[in-house]
Protein backbone atom coordinates (compact mmCIF):
# COMPACT_ATOMS: atom_id res chain seq x y z
CA UNK A 1 0.00 0.00 0.00
CA UNK A 2 1.32 3.37 -0.97
CA UNK A 3 1.31 6.28 1.43
CA UNK A 4 1.41 10.01 0.72
CA UNK A 5 4.93 11.11 -0.10
CA UNK A 6 6.87 13.64 1.85
CA UNK A 7 8.46 15.06 -1.28
CA UNK A 8 5.10 15.92 -2.86
CA UNK A 9 4.41 19.60 -2.35
CA UNK A 10 1.16 20.16 -0.49
CA UNK A 11 -0.16 23.69 -0.21
CA UNK A 12 -0.87 24.47 3.46
CA UNK A 13 -1.22 28.23 3.17
CA UNK A 14 -1.94 30.68 0.35
CA UNK A 15 1.53 32.16 0.85
CA UNK A 16 3.07 28.79 -0.05
CA UNK A 17 2.04 29.33 -3.66
CA UNK A 18 4.40 32.30 -3.91
CA UNK A 19 7.28 30.24 -2.55
CA UNK A 20 6.63 27.41 -4.99
CA UNK A 21 6.39 29.66 -7.99
CA UNK A 22 9.36 31.77 -6.89
CA UNK A 23 11.58 28.71 -6.76
CA UNK A 24 10.50 27.63 -10.21
CA UNK A 25 11.66 30.82 -11.93
CA UNK A 26 10.05 33.40 -14.14
CA UNK A 27 8.50 30.87 -16.53
CA UNK A 28 5.65 30.26 -14.10
CA UNK A 29 4.61 33.84 -13.45
CA UNK A 30 1.46 33.41 -15.47
CA UNK A 31 0.62 30.25 -13.56
CA UNK A 32 1.06 32.07 -10.28
CA UNK A 33 -1.21 34.91 -11.38
CA UNK A 34 -3.84 32.42 -12.43
CA UNK A 35 -3.63 30.55 -9.13
CA UNK A 36 -4.11 33.77 -7.20
CA UNK A 37 -7.15 34.60 -9.29
CA UNK A 38 -9.00 31.34 -8.77
CA UNK A 39 -8.06 31.25 -5.09
CA UNK A 40 -9.38 34.76 -4.63
CA UNK A 41 -12.74 33.83 -6.18
CA UNK A 42 -13.36 30.30 -5.02
CA UNK A 43 -11.39 29.53 -1.88
CA UNK A 44 -13.06 30.03 1.46
CA UNK A 45 -9.82 29.85 3.34
CA UNK A 46 -7.61 27.55 5.35
CA UNK A 47 -8.68 25.65 8.44
CA UNK A 48 -7.71 27.27 11.70
CA UNK A 49 -6.76 23.88 13.11
CA UNK A 50 -3.22 22.80 12.15
CA UNK A 51 -4.29 19.16 11.89
CA UNK A 52 -6.89 20.07 9.26
CA UNK A 53 -4.60 21.81 6.82
CA UNK A 54 -5.49 21.62 3.18
CA UNK A 55 -6.77 23.53 0.19
CA UNK A 56 -10.14 23.44 -1.49
CA UNK A 57 -12.35 25.62 -3.58
CA UNK A 58 -16.03 26.06 -4.27
CA UNK A 59 -18.42 28.72 -5.53
CA UNK A 60 -19.00 31.59 -3.15
CA UNK A 61 -22.14 31.05 -1.10
CA UNK A 62 -23.96 33.04 1.51
CA UNK A 63 -22.21 36.34 0.76
CA UNK A 64 -23.59 39.44 -0.84
CA UNK A 65 -21.48 38.75 -3.93
CA UNK A 66 -22.60 35.14 -4.21
CA UNK A 67 -22.80 33.65 -7.67
CA UNK A 68 -25.00 30.83 -6.45
CA UNK A 69 -27.89 32.91 -5.18
CA UNK A 70 -31.21 33.10 -6.96
CA UNK A 71 -32.56 35.87 -9.08
CA UNK A 72 -34.28 37.49 -6.10
CA UNK A 73 -30.94 38.61 -4.65
CA UNK A 74 -29.36 39.45 -7.98
CA UNK A 75 -28.37 43.09 -8.08
CA UNK A 76 -28.45 45.09 -11.34
CA UNK A 77 -25.01 45.92 -12.61
CA UNK A 78 -23.26 42.97 -10.92
CA UNK A 79 -21.72 40.16 -12.93
CA UNK A 80 -23.45 36.81 -12.85
CA UNK A 81 -21.85 33.64 -14.09
CA UNK A 82 -24.22 30.96 -15.33
CA UNK A 83 -23.25 27.35 -14.73
CA UNK A 84 -24.28 24.82 -17.33
CA UNK A 85 -25.72 21.61 -15.97
CA UNK A 86 -27.86 18.86 -17.44
CA UNK A 87 -29.30 17.70 -14.10
CA UNK A 88 -30.21 20.01 -11.25
CA UNK A 89 -29.40 19.20 -7.64
CA UNK A 90 -32.97 18.05 -7.00
CA UNK A 91 -32.82 15.56 -9.88
CA UNK A 92 -34.81 17.47 -12.49
CA UNK A 93 -33.36 17.43 -15.98
CA UNK A 94 -32.48 20.81 -17.48
CA UNK A 95 -33.87 19.99 -20.92
CA UNK A 96 -36.27 22.05 -23.05
CA UNK A 97 -37.78 20.60 -26.22
CA UNK A 98 -38.86 22.56 -29.26
CA UNK A 99 -39.96 22.05 -32.88
CA UNK A 100 -41.78 18.81 -32.06
CA UNK A 101 -44.06 17.70 -34.87
CA UNK A 102 -47.61 16.72 -33.93
CA UNK A 103 -46.78 17.17 -30.28
CA UNK A 104 -50.35 17.56 -29.03
CA UNK A 105 -51.63 14.64 -31.06
CA UNK A 106 -48.91 12.33 -29.78
CA UNK A 107 -49.48 13.41 -26.18
CA UNK A 108 -53.24 12.86 -26.49
CA UNK A 109 -52.62 9.36 -27.82
CA UNK A 110 -50.88 8.62 -24.52
CA UNK A 111 -53.44 10.40 -22.38
CA UNK A 112 -52.81 8.38 -19.24
CA UNK A 113 -49.09 9.22 -19.05
CA UNK A 114 -49.84 12.83 -19.96
CA UNK A 115 -52.25 13.24 -17.07
CA UNK A 116 -49.87 11.51 -14.65
CA UNK A 117 -47.12 13.95 -15.66
CA UNK A 118 -49.40 16.94 -15.11
CA UNK A 119 -49.05 19.11 -12.07
CA UNK A 120 -51.45 18.36 -9.23
CA UNK A 121 -53.64 21.40 -9.85
CA UNK A 122 -54.32 20.33 -13.42
CA UNK A 123 -54.91 16.72 -12.44
CA UNK A 124 -57.43 17.68 -9.77
CA UNK A 125 -59.12 20.11 -12.18
CA UNK A 126 -59.44 17.35 -14.79
CA UNK A 127 -60.70 14.99 -12.08
CA UNK A 128 -63.50 17.38 -11.09
CA UNK A 129 -64.42 18.36 -14.66
CA UNK A 130 -64.63 14.74 -15.77
CA UNK A 131 -67.49 14.17 -13.34
CA UNK A 132 -69.24 17.53 -13.61
CA UNK A 133 -69.26 17.55 -17.41
CA UNK A 134 -70.45 13.94 -17.58
CA UNK A 135 -73.28 14.72 -15.16
CA UNK A 136 -74.37 17.67 -17.29
CA UNK A 137 -74.05 15.72 -20.54
CA UNK A 138 -76.16 12.79 -19.36
CA UNK A 139 -78.63 15.18 -17.71
CA UNK A 140 -79.16 16.76 -21.12
CA UNK A 141 -79.68 13.33 -22.68
CA UNK A 142 -82.23 12.43 -20.00
CA UNK A 143 -84.01 15.75 -20.52
CA UNK A 144 -84.29 15.11 -24.28
CA UNK A 145 -85.65 11.59 -23.71
CA UNK A 146 -88.24 12.86 -21.23
CA UNK A 147 -89.12 15.87 -23.39
CA UNK A 148 -89.67 13.80 -26.54
CA UNK A 149 -91.84 11.36 -24.57
CA UNK A 150 -94.04 14.22 -23.39
CA UNK A 151 -93.41 13.93 -19.68
CA UNK A 152 -92.83 17.68 -19.31
CA UNK A 153 -96.31 18.70 -20.45
CA UNK A 154 -98.60 20.29 -17.85
CA UNK A 155 -100.99 17.33 -17.66
CA UNK A 156 -98.10 14.86 -17.46
CA UNK A 157 -96.27 16.46 -14.56
CA UNK A 158 -95.71 14.33 -11.43
CA UNK A 159 -98.55 16.10 -9.56
CA UNK A 160 -101.07 15.33 -12.38
CA UNK A 161 -99.88 11.85 -13.40
CA UNK A 162 -102.20 10.04 -10.99
CA UNK A 163 -105.28 11.89 -12.27
CA UNK A 164 -104.39 11.58 -15.94
CA UNK A 165 -103.02 8.04 -15.68
CA UNK A 166 -99.79 8.99 -17.49
CA UNK A 167 -96.82 6.56 -17.34
CA UNK A 168 -93.55 8.57 -17.53
CA UNK A 169 -90.11 7.29 -18.58
CA UNK A 170 -88.65 8.37 -15.23
CA UNK A 171 -90.79 9.12 -12.22
CA UNK A 172 -90.52 12.38 -10.22
CA UNK A 173 -89.00 14.40 -13.11
CA UNK A 174 -90.31 17.95 -13.55
CA UNK A 175 -87.40 19.80 -15.24
CA UNK A 176 -83.70 19.93 -16.05
CA UNK A 177 -82.71 20.18 -12.37
CA UNK A 178 -84.39 16.90 -11.52
CA UNK A 179 -82.77 15.37 -14.64
CA UNK A 180 -79.35 16.51 -13.37
CA UNK A 181 -79.99 14.91 -9.95
CA UNK A 182 -81.15 11.69 -11.60
CA UNK A 183 -77.98 11.68 -13.73
CA UNK A 184 -75.82 11.83 -10.58
CA UNK A 185 -77.83 9.05 -8.91
CA UNK A 186 -77.58 6.82 -11.96
CA UNK A 187 -73.87 7.33 -12.65
CA UNK A 188 -72.81 6.65 -9.06
CA UNK A 189 -75.58 4.16 -8.21
CA UNK A 190 -76.78 6.26 -5.29
CA UNK A 191 -80.42 5.22 -5.56
CA UNK A 192 -82.42 7.40 -3.16
CA UNK A 193 -85.57 5.57 -4.23
CA UNK A 194 -87.62 8.56 -5.48
CA UNK A 195 -86.62 8.78 -9.17
CA UNK A 196 -86.78 5.45 -10.97
CA UNK A 197 -86.84 4.29 -14.58
CA UNK A 198 -90.03 2.64 -15.85
CA UNK A 199 -90.35 0.06 -18.66
CA UNK A 200 -92.32 2.60 -20.66
CA UNK A 201 -89.26 3.89 -22.59
CA UNK A 202 -86.67 1.44 -24.00
CA UNK A 203 -84.28 4.32 -24.75
CA UNK A 204 -84.33 5.28 -21.07
CA UNK A 205 -83.42 1.72 -20.06
CA UNK A 206 -80.53 1.69 -22.51
CA UNK A 207 -79.28 5.08 -21.34
CA UNK A 208 -79.41 3.97 -17.69
CA UNK A 209 -77.24 0.92 -18.49
CA UNK A 210 -74.79 2.96 -20.57
CA UNK A 211 -74.35 5.68 -17.94
CA UNK A 212 -73.81 3.10 -15.17
CA UNK A 213 -71.03 1.45 -17.18
CA UNK A 214 -69.47 4.81 -18.02
CA UNK A 215 -69.54 5.87 -14.36
CA UNK A 216 -67.62 2.77 -13.26
CA UNK A 217 -65.01 3.19 -16.01
CA UNK A 218 -64.47 6.91 -15.46
CA UNK A 219 -64.15 6.48 -11.70
CA UNK A 220 -61.59 3.71 -12.14
CA UNK A 221 -59.62 5.75 -14.70
CA UNK A 222 -59.42 8.89 -12.58
CA UNK A 223 -58.69 6.97 -9.39
CA UNK A 224 -55.86 5.17 -11.20
CA UNK A 225 -54.32 8.48 -12.27
CA UNK A 226 -54.41 9.88 -8.73
CA UNK A 227 -52.95 6.64 -7.32
CA UNK A 228 -50.20 6.60 -9.95
CA UNK A 229 -49.24 10.19 -9.15
CA UNK A 230 -49.07 9.46 -5.43
CA UNK A 231 -46.98 6.29 -5.78
CA UNK A 232 -44.67 7.20 -8.64
CA UNK A 233 -40.93 6.80 -8.15
CA UNK A 234 -40.26 10.53 -8.13
CA UNK A 235 -42.01 10.95 -4.78
CA UNK A 236 -39.87 8.29 -3.08
CA UNK A 237 -36.75 9.94 -4.47
CA UNK A 238 -37.45 13.03 -2.34
CA UNK A 239 -36.21 11.14 0.73
CA UNK A 240 -32.99 9.92 -0.94
CA UNK A 241 -30.14 12.32 -0.23
CA UNK A 242 -26.96 13.25 -2.07
CA UNK A 243 -24.19 15.33 -0.54
CA UNK A 244 -24.10 18.93 -1.73
CA UNK A 245 -20.46 18.65 -2.77
CA UNK A 246 -18.14 15.92 -3.90
CA UNK A 247 -14.60 15.71 -2.57
CA UNK A 248 -11.19 14.61 -3.84
CA UNK A 249 -8.55 13.27 -1.47
CA UNK A 250 -6.13 10.41 -1.13
CA UNK A 251 -7.20 6.90 -0.19
CA UNK A 252 -4.51 4.23 0.08
CA UNK A 253 -2.12 6.56 -1.72
CA UNK A 254 -4.38 7.17 -4.74
CA UNK A 255 -6.54 10.19 -5.52
CA UNK A 256 -10.24 9.39 -5.29
CA UNK A 257 -13.42 11.29 -6.10
CA UNK A 258 -16.10 10.70 -3.47
CA UNK A 259 -19.68 11.69 -2.72
CA UNK A 260 -22.17 10.52 -0.11
CA UNK A 261 -25.69 9.09 -0.46
CA UNK A 262 -28.29 8.52 2.24
CA UNK A 263 -31.88 7.45 2.86
CA UNK A 264 -34.13 9.24 5.35
CA UNK A 265 -36.76 6.50 5.64
CA UNK A 266 -36.69 3.36 7.75
CA UNK A 267 -38.09 1.34 4.85
CA UNK A 268 -34.94 0.56 2.91
CA UNK A 269 -34.21 0.43 -0.80
CA UNK A 270 -33.87 -3.18 -1.95
CA UNK A 271 -31.20 -3.97 -4.53
CA UNK A 272 -29.82 -0.44 -4.47
CA UNK A 273 -27.31 0.38 -7.17
CA UNK A 274 -25.46 3.58 -7.96
CA UNK A 275 -23.99 4.83 -11.23
CA UNK A 276 -22.04 7.91 -12.25
CA UNK A 277 -21.45 9.41 -15.68
CA UNK A 278 -19.18 12.24 -16.74
CA UNK A 279 -20.49 14.77 -19.27
CA UNK A 280 -17.84 16.83 -21.02
CA UNK A 281 -16.77 17.99 -24.46
CA UNK A 282 -14.76 15.60 -26.62
CA UNK A 283 -13.10 16.05 -29.99
CA UNK A 284 -12.68 13.05 -32.26
CA UNK A 285 -9.75 12.34 -34.58
CA UNK A 286 -11.86 13.48 -37.50
CA UNK A 287 -12.41 16.90 -35.91
CA UNK A 288 -15.97 16.32 -34.73
CA UNK A 289 -16.75 18.14 -31.50
CA UNK A 290 -19.22 16.33 -29.24
CA UNK A 291 -20.30 18.82 -26.61
CA UNK A 292 -22.26 16.29 -24.55
CA UNK A 293 -20.13 13.16 -24.40
CA UNK A 294 -21.02 10.64 -21.69
CA UNK A 295 -18.34 8.55 -20.00
CA UNK A 296 -19.19 5.89 -17.43
CA UNK A 297 -17.23 6.17 -14.20
CA UNK A 298 -16.26 3.08 -12.24
CA UNK A 299 -17.56 3.65 -8.72
CA UNK A 300 -18.19 1.60 -5.64
CA UNK A 301 -18.53 1.69 -1.88
CA UNK A 302 -15.73 0.04 0.09
CA UNK A 303 -15.21 -3.38 -1.57
CA UNK A 304 -18.87 -4.02 -2.39
CA UNK A 305 -18.84 -2.42 -5.83
CA UNK A 306 -21.81 -0.43 -7.10
CA UNK A 307 -24.37 -2.73 -5.40
CA UNK A 308 -25.18 -1.33 -1.97
CA UNK A 309 -26.57 -2.78 1.25
CA UNK A 310 -28.22 0.55 1.83
CA UNK A 311 -29.01 0.70 5.56
CA UNK A 312 -27.12 3.93 6.38
CA UNK A 313 -25.35 6.74 4.50
CA UNK A 314 -22.50 5.47 2.38
CA UNK A 315 -19.56 7.14 0.67
CA UNK A 316 -19.29 6.30 -3.02
CA UNK A 317 -15.74 6.34 -4.36
CA UNK A 318 -14.31 6.67 -7.85
CA UNK A 319 -10.63 5.84 -7.92
CA UNK A 320 -8.76 8.16 -10.28
CA UNK A 321 -6.45 5.72 -12.04
CA UNK A 322 -5.24 5.18 -15.61
CA UNK A 323 -8.76 4.26 -16.76
CA UNK A 324 -10.36 7.36 -15.27
CA UNK A 325 -11.18 10.39 -17.47
CA UNK A 326 -10.00 12.58 -14.56
CA UNK A 327 -6.52 11.04 -14.59
CA UNK A 328 -4.79 14.10 -16.09
CA UNK A 329 -6.63 16.82 -14.13
CA UNK A 330 -4.96 18.64 -11.26
CA UNK A 331 -6.52 21.13 -8.85
CA UNK A 332 -6.24 24.05 -11.26
CA UNK A 333 -7.47 22.06 -14.25
CA UNK A 334 -10.43 20.89 -12.20
CA UNK A 335 -11.53 24.49 -11.86
CA UNK A 336 -10.87 25.51 -15.46
CA UNK A 337 -12.34 22.47 -17.17
CA UNK A 338 -16.08 22.46 -17.74
CA UNK A 339 -17.74 19.15 -16.97
CA UNK A 340 -20.57 17.62 -14.99
CA UNK A 341 -20.79 14.35 -13.09
CA UNK A 342 -24.32 12.90 -13.00
CA UNK A 343 -24.98 10.38 -10.24
CA UNK A 344 -27.95 8.00 -10.29
CA UNK A 345 -29.28 5.87 -7.43
CA UNK A 346 -31.75 3.11 -8.36
CA UNK A 347 -33.52 0.42 -6.43
CA UNK A 348 -36.83 -1.10 -5.36
CA UNK A 349 -38.94 0.44 -2.60
CA UNK A 350 -39.35 -2.08 0.18
CA UNK A 351 -42.85 -0.99 1.22
CA UNK A 352 -44.45 -0.76 -2.26
CA UNK A 353 -42.27 -2.99 -4.46
CA UNK A 354 -41.97 -0.27 -7.11
CA UNK A 355 -38.74 0.83 -8.72
CA UNK A 356 -37.40 4.27 -7.89
CA UNK A 357 -34.60 6.46 -9.19
CA UNK A 358 -32.93 9.48 -7.61
CA UNK A 359 -30.56 11.78 -9.49
CA UNK A 360 -28.18 14.59 -8.77
CA UNK A 361 -25.07 16.12 -10.32
CA UNK A 362 -21.82 17.85 -9.48
CA UNK A 363 -20.16 20.49 -11.64
CA UNK A 364 -16.50 21.38 -11.34
CA UNK A 365 -17.03 24.13 -8.75
CA UNK A 366 -18.94 21.73 -6.50
CA UNK A 367 -15.93 19.46 -6.03
CA UNK A 368 -13.77 20.21 -2.98
CA UNK A 369 -10.12 19.34 -3.52
CA UNK A 370 -8.35 18.20 -0.36
CA UNK A 371 -11.42 17.29 1.70
CA UNK A 372 -13.01 14.12 3.00
CA UNK A 373 -16.39 13.46 4.58
CA UNK A 374 -16.89 13.34 8.32
CA UNK A 375 -18.32 10.11 9.77
CA UNK A 376 -22.05 10.21 10.51
CA UNK A 377 -22.66 6.63 11.74
CA UNK A 378 -21.73 5.97 15.37
CA UNK A 379 -22.75 3.25 17.81
CA UNK A 380 -24.87 4.51 20.69
CA UNK A 381 -24.30 2.37 23.77
CA UNK A 382 -27.35 3.75 25.55
CA UNK A 383 -29.69 2.89 22.68
CA UNK A 384 -27.66 -0.19 21.73
CA UNK A 385 -28.03 0.74 18.09
CA UNK A 386 -26.17 2.55 15.35
CA UNK A 387 -27.06 6.24 15.32
CA UNK A 388 -27.01 8.37 12.16
CA UNK A 389 -26.37 12.09 12.50
CA UNK A 390 -27.80 13.68 9.37
CA UNK A 391 -26.78 17.08 10.67
CA UNK A 392 -23.22 16.22 9.58
CA UNK A 393 -24.23 14.64 6.28
CA UNK A 394 -22.57 17.40 4.23
CA UNK A 395 -19.74 18.14 6.65
CA UNK A 396 -16.18 17.68 5.40
CA UNK A 397 -12.70 17.95 6.86
CA UNK A 398 -9.67 19.46 5.12
CA UNK A 399 -6.80 17.02 4.70
CA UNK A 400 -3.34 17.21 3.17
CA UNK A 401 -3.74 16.38 -0.52
CA UNK A 402 -1.29 16.90 -3.39
CA UNK A 403 -2.44 19.51 -5.90
CA UNK A 404 -1.01 17.58 -8.83
CA UNK A 405 -2.96 15.22 -11.05
CA UNK A 406 -3.20 11.48 -10.48
CA UNK A 407 -0.88 10.86 -13.43
CA UNK A 408 1.79 13.17 -12.01
CA UNK A 409 1.38 11.57 -8.61
CA UNK A 410 1.97 8.12 -10.07
CA UNK A 411 5.08 9.37 -11.82
CA UNK A 412 6.41 10.68 -8.50
CA UNK A 413 5.71 7.30 -6.95
CA UNK A 414 7.72 5.64 -9.73
CA UNK A 415 10.60 8.03 -9.17
CA UNK A 416 10.55 7.24 -5.47
CA UNK A 417 10.59 3.53 -6.24
CA UNK A 418 13.62 4.13 -8.44
CA UNK A 419 15.46 5.73 -5.52
CA UNK A 420 14.65 2.75 -3.33
CA UNK A 421 16.03 0.20 -5.81
CA UNK A 422 19.80 0.96 -5.26
CA UNK A 423 19.34 0.40 -1.54
CA UNK A 424 18.12 -3.11 -2.20
CA UNK A 425 21.13 -3.69 -4.41
CA UNK A 426 23.43 -2.56 -1.60
CA UNK A 427 21.81 -5.05 0.75
CA UNK A 428 22.24 -7.78 -1.83
CA UNK A 429 25.98 -7.04 -2.22
CA UNK A 430 26.71 -7.37 1.48
CA UNK A 431 28.95 -10.34 2.41
CA UNK A 432 27.45 -13.24 4.23
CA UNK A 433 27.48 -13.10 7.98
CA UNK A 434 28.51 -16.72 8.10
CA UNK A 435 32.12 -17.28 9.05
CA UNK A 436 32.52 -20.11 6.53
CA UNK A 437 31.88 -20.15 2.80
CA UNK A 438 28.98 -22.58 3.17
CA UNK A 439 25.47 -21.08 2.81
CA UNK A 440 22.43 -22.89 4.07
CA UNK A 441 19.22 -23.01 1.95
CA UNK A 442 17.63 -20.51 4.36
CA UNK A 443 20.50 -18.04 3.74
CA UNK A 444 20.23 -18.46 -0.03
CA UNK A 445 16.46 -17.95 0.12
CA UNK A 446 16.92 -14.80 2.23
CA UNK A 447 19.56 -13.40 -0.14
CA UNK A 448 17.24 -14.08 -3.12
CA UNK A 449 14.35 -12.24 -1.42
CA UNK A 450 16.61 -9.24 -0.68
CA UNK A 451 17.73 -9.15 -4.29
CA UNK A 452 14.15 -8.49 -5.43
CA UNK A 453 13.57 -4.70 -5.70
CA UNK A 454 11.38 -3.36 -2.92
Order of alpha helices (4+ residues) and beta strands (2+ residues): alpha-alpha-alpha-alpha-alpha-alpha-alpha-alpha-alpha-beta-beta-beta-beta-beta-beta-beta-alpha-beta-beta-beta-beta-beta-beta-beta-alpha-alpha
